[in-house]
Structure formats: structure tokens, C-alpha cells
């Protein structure tokens, strides 16, 4: 029995659709060599990706720099805070101690001023011209006691307040500075010093010359 033959039954339409009329691969064939346009397009795409990566790298660099600056500022903040806490705590302690000492010294100074005024008033209240023969011994003893008490107040205050020795110290320094100026050779010239030295040593020179002459005479006799 003969049946009708259909030639299209054995034709692969998908293969025919991708087959080039000149025997070259189809455009979507993975084995096909890329065209110039495709290469140019890929180059452009690669350049775009490189540009995007470069921008991303620059963004990361800026972010890294900002983070490093932030870390530096945080470190500076922490270090500065600890440093200032230490300095201020120590400074407060020193100033409070100095304030306490100054207040104590001021209180002692006020008390000493009061004691000085009382001692001065007591000494100035002594009128020895009014003493009589009968009360002379008693008044003299009383006056010496008043003066001795004042001297004790003065010596005790000198140990506490160095400012009370300022006059004596200034006088000592003045004497020390002026002492070299009192030397007789301070303003003498070199020639005057030579003359003075010769005047002081010429007797010794004469004695030496005489001894030398005696020695020469003795040697000549022998």
C-alpha cells in the first residue's frame, strides 16, 4: 500500500532557521567569531565597568579616609579627656592645698599683726621718765619683761614669715656687692699694679742679689 510522502517530515526547522545560507554559523551560535561591532560593544562595556569600579574605589577611599579621620578624632578625644582629667584633678589638689596654706598663713599673719600692735602699744606705753626712786626697780623689771615678750613675738614671727628678714637680707646683699669695690686695687691700672708689686718685692730682690754676690765671692776664693 502506497502512502503519500511528505518531505517536510524529515526536515529540522530549528536547524534550518539557524543555518546560514552561506554555510556560516548563525548569529547566536557560540562557536561563531565575534564581529567588530560586538568587540567594540564589549570594549565599551568593559570601560564602563572599569569606570564604575574606579568610582566605587574612589568612594571607598573617601569613606576609608573619613573613617580614619573619625578614628583619629575619637582617639584624640579620649586621650585629651584622660589627660585633662589627670591635669585638672592634680591641679585642683595642688591649688586647694595652696589655698589652705595661704588661708592658714593669712590667719596667722592677721594674728601676728594683732600681737605686734599689742606689743608695740605696751612698749610705747612705758614712760621711764615718770619712774621714781621708789618704783624704779619694779617698773624696770616690768619694762624688761614687756620688751622680752615683744622680742619673743618678733623671733617667733621671723620663723613663720620670711618677709620679716627682707631688710636684713637686702642689707647683707648690698654689703656683699659693695665689698669688692672697697678693695684698694679695684680701680688701679696695670702700670700702677706693676709699680705696687715692684715696691713690695724690691727688698727681696736686694737680698737675693746680696746672697748671689757672697756666693760668687766664695767661689772666686776657691
C-alpha positions in Angstrom: 0.0 0.0 0.0 1.4 3.2 -1.0 1.0 6.3 1.2 1.6 9.9 0.4 5.2 11.1 1.1 5.7 14.4 2.9 9.2 15.8 2.6 8.8 18.2 5.4 8.5 15.4 8.0 12.3 14.8 8.0 13.4 18.5 8.0 14.6 20.1 11.2 13.0 23.5 11.0 15.1 24.8 14.0 18.3 23.8 12.3 17.2 25.4 9.1 16.3 28.6 10.9 19.8 28.9 12.4 21.7 27.7 9.3 23.3 30.4 7.3 22.7 30.3 3.6 26.4 30.5 3.0 27.4 27.8 5.5 28.5 30.2 8.3 27.3 29.8 11.9 24.1 31.5 12.9 24.3 34.8 14.9 23.5 33.1 18.2 25.9 30.2 17.6 28.5 30.1 20.4 31.2 28.9 18.0 30.8 32.0 15.8 33.6 34.5 15.8 32.6 37.9 17.2 32.1 40.7 14.9 33.8 44.2 15.0 30.6 45.8 16.4 30.4 43.2 19.1 34.0 43.6 20.1 33.6 47.4 20.2 30.5 47.0 22.2 32.3 44.7 24.7 35.2 47.2 24.9 32.8 49.9 25.7 31.1 47.7 28.3 34.4 46.9 29.9 35.4 50.5 30.0 32.1 51.4 31.6 32.7 48.6 34.2 36.2 49.9 34.9 34.9 53.4 35.3 32.2 52.1 37.7 34.9 50.2 39.6 37.1 53.2 39.7 34.3 55.4 41.1 33.5 52.7 43.6 37.2 52.6 44.6 37.3 56.3 45.0 34.1 56.2 47.1 35.7 53.5 49.3 38.9 55.6 49.5 36.9 58.6 50.7 35.0 56.5 53.1 38.2 55.0 54.5 39.8 58.4 54.9 36.7 59.7 56.6 36.7 56.7 59.0 40.4 57.1 59.7 39.8 60.8 60.5 36.9 59.8 62.7 39.1 57.3 64.5 41.8 59.9 64.9 39.4 62.4 66.4 38.0 59.7 68.7 41.5 58.8 69.9 42.3 62.5 70.3 39.1 63.0 72.3 39.8 60.0 74.6 43.5 60.9 75.1 42.7 64.6 75.7 39.9 63.8 78.1 42.1 61.5 80.2 45.0 64.0 80.0 42.8 66.9 81.2 41.1 64.8 83.9 44.6 64.0 85.2 45.9 67.6 85.0 42.7 69.2 86.4 42.4 66.7 89.2 46.1 67.2 90.2 45.8 71.0 89.7 42.7 71.1 92.0 44.5 69.2 94.7 47.6 71.4 94.5 45.5 74.6 94.4 43.3 73.5 97.3 46.4 72.7 99.3 48.0 76.0 98.4 44.7 77.8 99.2 44.5 76.1 102.6 48.1 77.0 103.3 47.6 80.6 102.2 44.4 80.9 104.2 46.3 79.5 107.3 49.2 81.8 106.7 46.9 84.8 106.3 45.1 83.9 109.5 48.5 83.5 111.3 49.6 86.8 109.7 46.5 88.6 111.0 47.1 87.2 114.5 50.8 88.2 114.3 49.8 91.8 113.2 47.5 92.0 116.2 50.2 90.7 118.5 52.7 93.1 117.1 50.3 96.0 117.6 49.7 95.0 121.2 53.4 94.6 121.9 54.2 97.9 120.3 51.5 99.6 122.3 52.8 98.1 125.5 56.4 99.2 124.8 55.2 102.7 123.8 53.2 102.8 127.0 56.3 102.6 129.1 57.3 106.1 130.3 60.5 105.7 132.1 60.7 109.4 132.7 57.9 109.1 135.2 59.6 106.4 137.3 60.5 107.4 140.8 63.1 106.1 143.2 60.5 104.0 145.0 59.1 102.2 142.0 62.2 102.2 139.8 63.1 98.6 140.4 59.6 97.3 139.9 59.0 99.4 136.7 62.3 98.4 135.3 61.5 94.7 135.8 58.1 95.2 134.3 59.6 97.1 131.3 62.2 94.4 130.7 59.5 91.7 130.8 57.5 93.7 128.3 60.5 94.0 126.0 61.4 90.4 126.3 57.8 89.3 125.5 57.9 91.5 122.4 61.3 90.0 121.4 59.8 86.5 121.7 56.9 87.6 119.5 59.3 89.0 116.9 61.6 86.0 116.8 58.6 83.6 116.5 57.2 85.7 113.7 60.5 85.7 111.8 60.4 81.9 111.8 57.0 82.0 110.2 57.3 84.9 107.8 60.4 85.3 105.7 59.3 88.7 104.7 60.4 90.0 108.1 64.0 89.1 107.2 63.8 91.1 103.9 65.5 94.2 105.3 68.4 92.2 106.8 68.8 90.1 103.7 68.8 93.2 101.5 71.4 94.8 103.7 73.6 91.7 103.5 73.4 91.5 99.7 74.3 95.2 99.5 77.3 94.7 101.6 78.3 91.7 99.6 78.0 93.6 96.3 79.9 96.7 97.6 82.7 94.7 99.3 84.8 94.2 96.1 84.6 97.9 95.4 86.3 98.6 98.7 89.5 96.8 97.6 92.4 99.2 97.1 93.3 97.5 93.8 89.7 97.7 92.3 90.3 100.8 90.2 94.1 100.5 89.8 95.6 100.4 86.3 98.1 97.7 85.1 101.0 100.1 85.4 100.1 101.1 88.9 99.8 97.4 89.9 103.3 96.8 88.4 104.7 99.7 90.4 103.0 98.5 93.6 104.3 95.0 93.0 107.9 96.2 92.5 107.7 98.4 95.6 106.6 95.3 97.6 109.3 92.9 96.1 112.4 95.1 95.7 113.7 94.3 99.2 113.6 90.6 98.4 115.4 91.4 95.1 118.2 93.2 97.0 118.6 90.3 99.5 118.8 87.8 96.6 121.4 89.9 94.8 123.5 90.2 98.0 123.4 86.4 98.6 124.4 85.9 95.0 127.4 88.3 95.4 128.5 86.5 98.5 128.3 83.1 96.7 130.3 84.4 93.8 133.0 85.8 96.1 133.3 82.5 97.9 133.6 80.6 94.7 136.3 83.0 93.4 138.4 82.5 96.6 138.4 78.8 95.9 
